[in-house]
C-alpha cells in the first residue's frame, strides 16, 4: 500500500512538474516572439520615418538652392511670388523668409 501511494504521489508531482515546464516554455517562447516582433516593427517604423524625413530635408535643401540661383533681387515681387509657389508646392514647409541678422526682411507663412 505504501509503495502504491508513493507511485501515485510521484506520478502526480511529475505530471504537475511537466505541466509547469510546458506552460513556462510556452510563455517563454511567446515572450521571445513578441519581443522579436516588436523589434521588427520598431525597426520598420524607424526606417519609414527616416526615409520620409530624409526626403523632406532633401526637398527643402533643393528648394533653398533654387532660391540662391534666382535672378530676381531679394524681396522683389518676383522673389516673393517664388517663395509663395514653393510654400504651396511643399506641404511641410510652413514658412520661408529672407532674413538679415535677426530682422525678417520678407517672407511667407507663419512667423
N, C-alpha and C positions, 0 to 999 in steps of 0.2 A: 504494500500500500504506500509506504513511504517513497519507494522508487517511482511509482506512478505519479504521485503528486509532484515530485521533483522534475520529472519529464514534462508534465503539464505546465508547471511554472516556467521551466526553461524554454519551452515552446512559445509560451505567451510573451516572455521577455524578448526572445529572438524575433517574434513577429512584430512586437512594438518597436524594437530597435531597427528592424528593417523598414518599417513604416516611417520612422523618424528620418532615417538615412534617405529614403526615397523622396519624401517631401522636402527635405533640406536640399537635396541635389536639384529638384525641380525649381525651388525658389532661387538657388544659386544660378542655375542656367538662365532662368527668366530675368534675373537682375543683370547678368552679364550681357544678354541680348538687348535688353532695354538700354543699357549704358552704351553699347556699340551703336545702336540705332540713333540714340540722341547725339552722339558724337558725329555721326554721318550727317544728320540733319543740320547740326550747327555748322559743320564744315561747308555744306552746300549753301546754307544761308549766307555765310560769310563770303563765299566766292561770288554769289549772285550780287550781294550788296557791294562788294569790292569792284566788280565789273561795272555796275551802274555808276558808282562814284567816280571811277576812272573815266568813264565816257563823259560824264558831266564836266569833270575837270579839263579834259582834253578839248571838248567843245568850247568851253569858256576861254581856254587859252588861245584857241584858233580864232575865236571871235575878237578877242582883245588884240591879237596880232593883226587882224584885218583893219582895226581902227588905227593902228600905228601907220598903216600904209595908205590911209585916206589922203587924198589931195586937198580936201576941204580944210580950212582953218578950224581950230578948236572952237567949239561953242557957236559955230555959224549955224544957220538954219539947216543946211545940208548935213552937218555933223550931228545935230540933234535928231534929225529925221533918221539918220543911220542908227543912232542909239535906240530910237523907238522901234525901228524894224528889228533890231537884234533882240530887244527886250520882249517883243511879241513872239519871235521865232523860237526862243528858248524858254520854255515854261518855268524852269528852275532858276532863271536869272530874275531877281526881283528888283534890282536897281543897278543902273550903270551911270557913272558920273565921271566928270573930269575935275580933278582936284589940284589945287596948288597949296602945298603945305597942309594946313587944317581948314582951308576955305574951299567950299564947293563952288566951282565956277558955273557949271551947268550939269544937267543930267536928267534922267527919267527914273520913275519908280519911287520906292519908299526911301526915306532918309534913314 
